[in-house]
Amino acid sequence: MYPAHGVGQIVSIEEQEVAGAKLELFVISFVKDKMTLRVPTAKIASVGMRKLAEGPLVKRALETLKGRARVKRTMWSRRAQEYEAKINSGDIVAIAEVVRDLFRSESQPEQSYSERQLYEAALDGCRVRSLRCSASPRPRP
């Protein structure tokens, strides 16, 4: 999982010389964006790369989605900041909380544009992380 591009697959590890120094690089393929990225192996934590969610964590996120919405009575701008921080954290349970809290049934009032944008971003984040954890085994950092 790479923060700026989402889920990618490490296809190889290669050595490259950059500015006279040898670097070991992960070669990551992002099928959705039709892009290949090289990331120094020593920098995976600082760039925010992380493993995909495992089964038990996905189960907790699904339980969160089934729960009651917990909408705070604070101003929308503050809540929007909190929701965005949860989405950007990459934590599947926190993202599931955003999906749960921003979901609107047909009997509820329509969402504002910004609510809908955050809801869709959280929904995409949940979908990607939960679907990919059940995929076939592949190399992980």
Residue pairs with C-beta under 8 A, 6 or more apart in sequence:
1 7
1 8
1 49
1 50
1 51
1 52
1 90
1 129
2 8
2 28
2 30
2 37
2 39
2 47
2 48
2 49
3 47
3 48
3 49
3 88
3 90
5 30
5 33
5 35
5 37
6 30
6 32
6 33
6 128
7 30
7 32
7 52
7 128
7 129
7 132
8 28
8 29
8 30
8 31
8 37
9 28
9 29
9 31
9 138
9 139
10 26
10 27
10 28
10 138
10 139
10 140
10 141
11 27
11 28
11 29
11 36
12 27
13 24
13 25
13 26
13 27
13 41
14 24
14 25
14 27
14 38
15 22
15 23
15 24
15 25
16 22
16 23
16 25
16 38
17 23
23 40
23 42
24 40
24 41
24 42
25 38
25 39
25 40
25 41
26 38
26 39
26 40
26 41
26 44
26 49
26 141
27 36
27 37
27 38
28 36
28 37
28 38
28 39
29 35
29 36
30 36
30 37
39 47
39 49
41 141
44 141
48 90
49 141
50 90
51 140
51 141
52 129
52 132
52 133
52 140
53 61
53 92
53 129
53 130
53 133
54 133
55 133
57 92
57 93
58 92
58 129
58 130
58 133
60 93
61 92
61 93
61 95
61 96
61 126
61 129
61 130
62 96
62 130
64 93
64 96
64 97
64 100
65 96
65 99
65 100
65 126
67 100
69 100
69 101
69 103
70 97
70 100
70 101
71 79
71 101
72 79
76 112
76 114
76 115
80 114
80 115
80 118
83 98
83 101
83 102
83 118
83 122
84 118
86 94
86 95
86 97
86 98
86 122
87 94
87 95
87 98
87 118
87 121
87 122
87 125
89 95
90 125
92 125
92 126
92 129
92 130
95 122
95 125
95 126
95 129
96 122
96 126
98 118
98 119
98 122
99 119
99 122
99 123
99 126
102 111
102 115
102 118
102 119
102 122
103 119
104 110
104 111
111 119
